[in-house]
Structure formats: structure tokens, C-alpha cells
């Protein structure tokens, strides 16, 4: 991969963390609950986990990979599910050709797929709205994009066209509605209102015809400062004091029906720059217990909980450490997975598949070998049922 491509990827991460880093001084106001000991958990024998991944041809291209051969290499590893995204701006310019190839290839290989639909998709800059529809740079920082009536109408039309196009593909096992809709993200730190998200969910339910599971996901670093910086409501004193409060996870559960899926995107180490210095934000030590409580909350509501992104790729503060990362490593992949399994999660999708292939192609197979070892250990996990 060329240096400009590495710089592009890291720049995306750096800008994404910039707004978060600006509120680090608030750490002086220590949340009381962080001083309380984590509860002791009983450890049983957990059933095998359905291991999956996300794949983005956009990210593959950044790393100099051919997306077709990269996707086939990942299919050959026999993941229980691969999550793809519909990139609206790309479809607006080039049509559905790239996604058609991926969905057709998945059908040929009988590879189960979850497809993300809407204006947000996997990866920076988060919102992929065509310039011909709306110029997002004209919106205010932190604005609810669904307040734009013309954008709402155009998004619903795009969702409808996408669902109608792929609803009869038997390898499609679920629809993810938007990507982290209740988290502020992208250059403008925008988010999506629950009312409009319900409109999207209703449209997909009506159009699908196969009663597939619907997924709404949320970003979860389990570090109070970073999580509240991405939350749509900003700082919430109740959460700082250790009480239950509004959160992207609770907002996501509120729009889902029984049997639907809450997705959690879990990153335990995030690099960022503050005052010209490199820093690393780590999830609080009790993050597995907190994840277990979220899963129990979903279960009490008759809903499922998946890990839709488990960090298995570096999130660095600068490009000079991208090939020798400080934020994660192959051993950490196993550690985070064991914690997620111990927290009771039966479906875990790793983030970073394009990175593993790129590292392997450049003489470092440790990353993909770590994933292969997990796949071997979880080989008895049930397959995801596909439509007939």
C-alpha cells in the first residue's frame, strides 16, 4: 500500500476522534461509579460463537486490494455472516454494479450476508449522501439530518430501491437500518432522529416479504468521555454519576421489535491527538460486565444482541504507527473475543478484514492467523438460516 493511502486511512480516524479529544479536560470531573468494584461473574461453558466480519470494497481499495479477490478470500474462510453496506453516493454515480457483484458472489458461494441500508454506511465519512441530493457541509455541527424533509424523502426512496433489488437473494439473512444512527459522527458530527429511523424500519419490514431480522447498531467504547462525545444528547450528568441514562444502546432498543437485533460496535483502544501529542483512550476495565448488562436488557425485551464490530484493526493517532500499531495487536484480538464470549454474546462480527489481508500480503500473516484460530475453535457454531 502506498503512503498516501495509509495517510488517508489514518486521517479519517484522526478527524473522527478530533471532536472527542477536545473534551478530554472534562476528565477532571470524575464519574463516581468508576470507583466501584466490578461485580464478580460466574463463569460457565459458553456455547460456540457465530463469527462474522464486515467487508467494505471502499476500504479494500484504500489498501490497494482488488475487492473481488479480497471478498473471495474471505468467503473461503467460512464466516457465519459477512456484513456489507450500500454506499448511496457510489450508487448515485455508478449504479449498483459493485454491490450486485458482491451479492451475486455471496449467493453463488452460499455466504450469509447482512446488508446495511440508508444514508449512513460502514466507514468514514459515515454519511454517504450524494451531493445531488443534499450538501451536508451546509448543515450545522451536531444537527439531526432527518430534519431536512427533502433528504428524508430521498433516503426512503433509496432504501426502497435497495430492498426491492436484493430482497429475493436467499443469502441475505438480515437488514441493518443505517449505521450507528444515534451516534454523532462524520465531519459534521450528524445523527439521525428516532422518528425517521422508525419510518425506515417500517418501510423495510413492509417491502422485505421474508420476515428477516432487522438490526440497529450503536458505537460502544465504554469510556465515559468518548461515548458521551459521540452521543446525540451530549453530556448527561446522570450517566457521569453512575445512573441509568439515555444512550445510543437504549435508543436503538426502543425502535426495535421483539426478535430484532441490537448491534454493538466495541472498540477498546482508540488513538487520538490532543495538544499535539499522541494519546490512547482505553475502555474502562469493567467493559465486559457492562456489555453483559446491555445483552441482558435486550433479552428482557425479547430482542437479540450481537457484536456488529469487534475491534480487530488498529485505530491509531498517526500514520507512522499504522504498521506497528499501539492500539491493538493480534493477541488483543483473542483477548477481546474471549471477553465478548464470556459476556454471553453468541454472534460476533470482527472489524478489520481488509487490514488483515493487506498485512498478510505484506508478509505479516499474524492478524489473519489469529482470526483463523478463532474460527477453528468456534467451528461448531450453528449456520445462519437463509431464505429458501
C-alpha positions as a printed Julia matrix, in Angstrom:
388×3 Matrix{Float64}:
   0.0     0.0     0.0
   1.29    3.49   -0.8
   1.95    6.07    1.9
  -0.84    8.41    0.66
  -3.34    5.59    1.12
  -2.09    4.91    4.65
  -2.26    8.62    5.42
  -5.81    8.76    4.05
  -6.98    5.97    6.34
  -5.31    7.38    9.42
  -6.5    10.9     8.64
 -10.04    9.58    8.66
  -9.53    8.1    12.13
  -7.78   11.26   13.35
 -10.56   13.59   12.23
 -13.13   11.2    13.67
 -11.51   11.48   17.1
 -10.77   15.23   16.94
 -14.05   16.4    18.45
 -13.79   13.69   21.09
 -10.28   14.71   22.1
 -11.41   18.3    22.65
 -13.38   17.28   25.73
 -10.61   15.34   27.46
 -10.11   18.12   30.07
 -13.53   17.24   31.45
 -11.93   14.08   32.85
 -11.24   16.15   35.94
 -14.9    15.69   36.78
 -14.6    12.03   37.75
 -17.73    9.88   37.46
 -18.4     8.28   40.82
 -19.36    4.84   39.53
 -15.9     4.2    38.08
 -14.58    3.84   41.62
 -16.96    0.98   42.38
 -15.62   -2.57   42.02
 -16.86   -4.64   39.11
 -19.28   -7.41   40.06
 -17.98  -10.95   40.27
 -19.29  -13.13   37.42
 -19.86  -16.84   37.4
 -18.01  -18.45   34.53
 -19.72  -21.29   32.71
 -19.03  -23.11   29.48
 -20.22  -20.79   26.71
 -21.66  -22.26   23.51
 -19.73  -21.75   20.25
 -19.95  -18.29   18.75
 -21.13  -17.39   15.25
 -18.07  -15.48   13.99
 -18.54  -12.94   11.21
 -16.92   -9.86    9.68
 -17.68   -6.63    7.89
 -16.32   -6.01    4.41
 -16.07   -2.74    2.52
 -14.82   -2.6    -1.08
 -14.12    1.09   -0.42
 -11.72    0.26    2.41
 -10.21   -2.59    0.38
  -9.46   -0.1    -2.39
  -7.75    2.28    0.05
  -5.39   -0.55    0.94
  -4.64   -1.4    -2.68
  -6.68   -4.63   -2.68
  -8.89   -5.83   -5.5
 -12.28   -6.08   -3.81
 -13.38   -9.14   -5.81
 -10.4   -11.3    -4.93
 -10.41   -9.98   -1.34
 -14.07  -10.94   -0.91
 -13.48  -14.43   -2.3
 -10.55  -14.95    0.05
 -12.78  -14.03    2.98
 -15.6   -16.28    1.74
 -13.14  -19.17    1.71
 -12.66  -18.74    5.46
 -16.33  -19.69    6.03
 -17.53  -16.91    8.29
 -21.06  -17.38    9.56
 -22.01  -13.95    8.19
 -20.45  -11.06    6.27
 -21.86   -7.54    6.65
 -21.92   -5.3     3.57
 -23.06   -1.71    3.04
 -24.94    0.15    0.36
 -22.95    3.31   -0.43
 -25.52    5.8    -1.66
 -23.13    8.27   -3.3
 -21.49    5.45   -5.24
 -24.84    4.06   -6.38
 -25.86    7.56   -7.45
 -22.77    7.87   -9.68
 -22.14    4.31  -10.86
 -25.27    2.31  -10.17
 -25.45   -0.93   -8.18
 -22.83   -2.84  -10.21
 -20.31   -3.29   -7.39
 -22.88   -4.36   -4.81
 -24.6    -6.57   -7.4
 -21.33   -8.44   -7.88
 -20.86   -8.93   -4.13
 -24.44  -10.11   -3.57
 -24.34  -12.44   -6.58
 -20.99  -13.86   -5.49
 -22.36  -14.43   -1.99
 -25.34  -16.26   -3.49
 -23.03  -18.43   -5.59
 -20.94  -19.32   -2.52
 -23.96  -19.54   -0.18
 -22.34  -16.97    2.07
 -24.86  -15.41    4.51
 -25.0   -11.62    4.28
 -26.27   -8.74    6.39
 -26.82   -5.61    4.29
 -26.78   -2.07    5.67
 -29.22    0.34    4.02
 -29.77    4.09    4.41
 -27.75    7.29    4.28
 -25.06    6.05    6.74
 -22.73    3.22    5.82
 -19.6     1.47    7.05
 -16.53    3.66    7.41
 -15.59    7.32    7.26
 -17.12    9.8     6.4
 -20.11    7.86    7.83
 -22.76    9.69    5.76
 -22.72    8.84    2.05
 -25.39   11.23    0.81
 -24.95   12.21   -2.86
 -24.14   15.88   -3.41
 -27.01   15.92   -5.92
 -29.41   15.26   -3.02
 -28.03   17.44   -0.22
 -24.78   19.25    0.53
 -24.11   18.05    4.07
 -21.42   20.67    4.6
 -24.18   23.29    4.77
 -25.69   21.63    7.85
 -24.91   22.76   11.37
 -22.5    20.83   13.57
 -24.36   18.18   15.54
 -27.56   18.54   13.53
 -30.21   15.86   13.09
 -30.04   15.2     9.34
 -33.61   13.92    9.32
 -34.82   17.47    9.95
 -34.34   18.03    6.2
 -37.64   16.97    4.58
 -36.17   16.55    1.1
 -33.37   14.33    2.46
 -35.91   12.19    4.32
 -37.91   11.61    1.16
 -34.83   10.85   -0.94
 -33.46    8.44    1.68
 -36.72    6.49    1.87
 -36.76    6.22   -1.93
 -33.18    4.91   -1.91
 -33.93    2.4     0.85
 -36.97    1.17   -1.08
 -34.99    0.72   -4.3
 -32.26   -1.21   -2.45
 -34.64   -3.52   -0.58
 -36.61   -4.31   -3.73
 -33.38   -5.1    -5.56
 -31.99   -7.61   -3.03
 -34.95   -8.93   -1.04
 -35.13  -12.16   -3.04
 -31.45  -13.03   -2.61
 -31.57  -16.14   -0.39
 -28.2   -15.46    1.24
 -29.48  -12.22    2.8
 -30.19  -13.01    6.46
 -30.81   -9.51    7.83
 -31.08   -5.79    7.14
 -29.14   -3.28    9.2
 -31.0     0.03    9.19
 -28.43    2.82    8.95
 -25.08    2.56   10.75
 -24.81    3.89   14.3
 -27.74    6.26   13.64
 -27.91    7.66   17.19
 -24.18    8.43   17.41
 -22.92   11.79   16.2
 -20.32   11.1    13.53
 -18.56   12.33   10.41
 -17.04   15.77    9.78
 -20.3    17.49   10.78
 -20.99   15.14   13.74
 -24.5    14.5    12.44
 -27.07   11.99   13.69
 -30.47   10.56   12.72
 -33.71   11.1    14.61
 -35.63    8.1    16.03
 -38.83    9.13   14.29
 -37.25    8.92   10.85
 -35.42    5.71   11.72
 -38.81    4.17   12.55
 -40.04    5.25    9.12
 -37.1     3.43    7.52
 -37.68    0.35    9.64
 -41.38    0.29    8.76
 -40.57    0.59    5.06
 -38.07   -2.28    5.15
 -40.49   -4.52    7.06
 -43.24   -3.91    4.54
 -41.02   -4.39    1.49
 -38.93   -7.36    2.59
 -41.52  -10.13    2.4
 -39.29  -12.74    4.1
 -39.57  -11.52    7.72
 -35.81  -11.12    8.07
 -34.25   -9.82   11.27
 -33.67   -6.08   11.47
 -30.57   -4.65   13.14
 -29.86   -1.21   14.62
 -26.35   -0.67   15.97
 -24.54    1.71   18.3
 -20.93    2.71   18.97
 -19.68    1.45   22.35
 -16.16    2.31   23.51
 -17.22    2.01   27.19
 -15.15    5.02   28.08
 -17.46    7.67   29.51
 -15.79   10.67   27.88
 -15.53    9.17   24.41
 -19.01    7.63   24.46
 -20.69   10.83   25.59
 -18.78   12.82   22.97
 -20.42   10.7    20.26
 -23.87   10.62   21.91
 -26.58   12.69   20.26
 -27.61   14.3    23.58
 -24.04   15.24   24.55
 -23.03   15.14   28.2
 -25.55   13.63   30.58
 -24.87   14.2    34.28
 -26.93   11.14   35.22
 -24.51    8.86   33.39
 -21.5    10.61   34.92
 -22.98    9.89   38.36
 -23.46    6.22   37.52
 -27.23    6.19   36.99
 -29.17    4.79   34.03
 -29.46    7.41   31.32
 -30.34    7.79   27.69
 -27.78    6.17   25.42
 -27.39    5.07   21.82
 -27.89    1.48   23.01
 -31.2     2.27   24.74
 -32.35    4.45   21.84
 -31.61    1.59   19.45
 -33.56   -0.92   21.54
 -36.52    1.46   21.65
 -37.05    1.36   17.87
 -36.72   -2.42   17.55
 -39.43   -5.09   17.8
 -39.2    -8.39   19.62
 -36.87  -10.73   17.75
 -34.88   -7.86   16.22
 -31.17   -7.29   16.91
 -29.29   -4.63   18.83
 -25.81   -4.34   17.33
 -22.87   -3.08   19.38
 -19.64   -1.75   17.88
 -16.97   -2.35   20.51
 -13.57   -0.62   20.41
 -11.37   -0.97   23.48
  -8.41    1.21   22.39
  -8.62    4.41   20.31
  -5.68    6.61   19.38
  -6.12   10.36   19.14
  -4.09   13.57   19.19
  -4.55   16.27   21.78
  -2.41   19.4    22.08
  -0.01   17.95   19.53
   0.59   14.76   21.49
  -0.41   11.18   20.74
  -2.76    9.6    23.26
  -4.61    6.31   23.63
  -8.07    6.07   25.13
  -8.87    2.67   26.62
 -12.24    1.28   27.58
 -12.95    1.2    31.29
 -11.9    -2.05   32.97
 -15.48   -3.15   33.56
 -16.46   -3.03   29.88
 -17.25   -6.77   29.61
 -19.63   -6.56   32.58
 -21.33   -3.51   31.11
 -21.73   -5.33   27.81
 -23.26   -8.28   29.64
 -25.81   -5.93   31.22
 -26.74   -4.5    27.82
 -27.27   -8.02   26.49
 -29.49   -8.85   29.47
 -31.5    -5.68   28.87
 -32.09   -6.7    25.26
 -33.02  -10.22   26.33
 -35.62   -8.95   28.82
 -37.23   -7.07   25.94
 -37.33  -10.19   23.76
 -34.58   -8.88   21.48
 -31.2   -10.22   20.45
 -27.82   -8.55   20.94
 -24.9    -9.01   18.56
 -21.44   -7.53   18.39
 -21.55   -5.96   14.94
 -18.0    -4.62   15.18
 -15.32   -6.04   17.45
 -12.04   -4.15   17.16
  -9.5    -6.23   15.28
  -7.72   -3.43   13.42
  -5.58   -0.56   14.74
  -7.18    2.8    15.49
  -4.06    4.95   15.55
  -3.49    8.65   16.12
  -0.88    9.0    13.35
   0.2     7.2    10.19
   3.71    6.47   11.41
   2.42    3.71   13.73
  -0.14    2.15   11.38
   2.16   -0.75   10.52
   3.45   -1.04   14.11
   0.27   -0.17   16.0
  -0.08    0.85   19.62
  -3.85    0.45   19.87
  -4.16   -3.28   19.2
  -2.31   -6.39   18.03
  -3.11   -9.99   17.06
  -3.03  -11.18   20.68
  -5.54   -8.48   21.63
  -7.98   -9.9    19.06
  -8.14  -13.14   21.02
  -8.47  -11.26   24.3
 -11.39   -9.09   23.18
 -13.11  -12.12   21.67
 -12.85  -14.16   24.87
 -14.28  -11.26   26.85
 -17.19  -10.93   24.43
 -17.89  -14.64   24.55
 -17.7   -14.59   28.33
 -20.21  -11.72   28.35
 -22.67  -14.05   26.64
 -22.54  -12.84   23.05
 -23.28  -15.64   20.59
 -22.7   -13.63   17.41
 -19.52  -11.55   16.98
 -18.5    -9.74   13.79
 -14.91   -8.55   13.67
 -13.87   -5.24   12.13
 -10.68   -5.1    10.06
 -10.9    -7.85    7.44
  -9.33   -5.68    4.74
  -6.45   -4.8     7.06
  -5.69   -8.47    7.83
  -5.48   -9.31    4.12
  -3.24   -6.32    3.47
  -0.91   -7.27    6.33
  -0.75  -10.88    5.1
   0.06   -9.69    1.58
   2.9    -7.65    3.04
   4.5   -10.51    4.95
   2.66  -10.38    8.28
   0.05  -13.18    8.5
  -0.33  -12.94   12.3
  -3.56  -10.92   12.1
  -5.43  -13.26    9.82
  -3.94  -16.3    11.58
  -5.47  -15.03   14.85
  -8.89  -14.92   13.18
  -8.43  -18.36   11.64
  -7.62  -19.8    15.06
 -10.84  -18.36   16.47
 -12.81  -19.77   13.53
 -11.35  -23.23   14.21
 -12.28  -23.01   17.88
 -15.85  -21.92   17.06
 -16.37  -24.33   14.15
 -19.37  -25.97   15.84
 -21.37  -22.74   15.88
 -24.68  -23.08   14.0
 -25.02  -21.69   10.5
 -27.34  -18.76    9.9
 -30.59  -19.85    8.29
 -31.02  -18.48    4.78
 -34.33  -17.96    2.98
 -35.42  -20.73    0.64
